[in-house]
C-alpha cells in the first residue's frame, strides 16, 4: 500500500481532503479502483475479477492513477 494513501496515517479531516483531491485528480474508474485497493484493502486480483479484467490491467490502472496524483500534487 502506498504510504500517502495509507488509511492508518490519515486523520478524519485529512480523509475528506484526500477524497476530494482524488475525485478531482483521477478518472472515475481510477478513483473507484484506488479507493477499493488502497482505502478498503481489496486485493487487486479481486478487483480485477469484479471488473472482468486481468490483474495486470488493475496494476497498470493503479500506476497511472499514482502518476496522476503525483502530477496533481506537483511531485512529478
N, C-alpha and C positions, 0 to 999 in steps of 0.2 A: 504494500500500500504506500502511496506517495505521502511523505510526511506533511506536506501542506494540506492535504485533504484528509488527514487522519482525524476521525471523529473524536478521539480522546483528547486531541490537542485544541479543540475548539470550545470556547465559552459560548453560552446561549446567544448573546448579541452577535458574536462573530459568525455563528451558524447562519443567521438571517442574511448577513452581509455576503457570506460565501455563496449562498443560494442565489442571491440577486446577481452577483458577479458571474456565476456560472451560466445563468439564464441569458445574460447579455452576451457573453463571450462565445458560447457554444451553440451549435445547431441543436434543434430539439432531440434528434437521435443521440448526439454526443452527450447532451445533458442527461438524458434518461439512463444511458449506459454508465456514465461517471457516477451518478447517484446510486445506481444498482450495485456497482462493483466496489467503489471506494467508500461510500457512506453507509450502505446497507450490508456490505460484506458478501454479496452473492459471488460465487466463483464465476470466472469468465466463461468456463465451459457451460455452466447452467444458463447464463445469459445468451450464449450462442445457440443453445438448443431451443430456448424460448423464442428466439428471433428467427430460427431456421437458417442460420449462417454458420460458418466454420469458426472455431475458436480463434484462428489466425485473423479472421476479419474483425472480431471483437478487439483483439490485441492491437491491430492497426488503427481501429477507430479510437481507442483509448490513447494511443501515442499521438494521433493527430489532435485530439482534444487537449492533451497536455501541452502540445506546442502552441495551440491557440490561446490557452490560458496564459502561458508564458509570454506570448506576444502582447496579449491584452494588458498584462501587468507590467510590461516593459522590460522583461527579463531576457527576451530573445530578439 
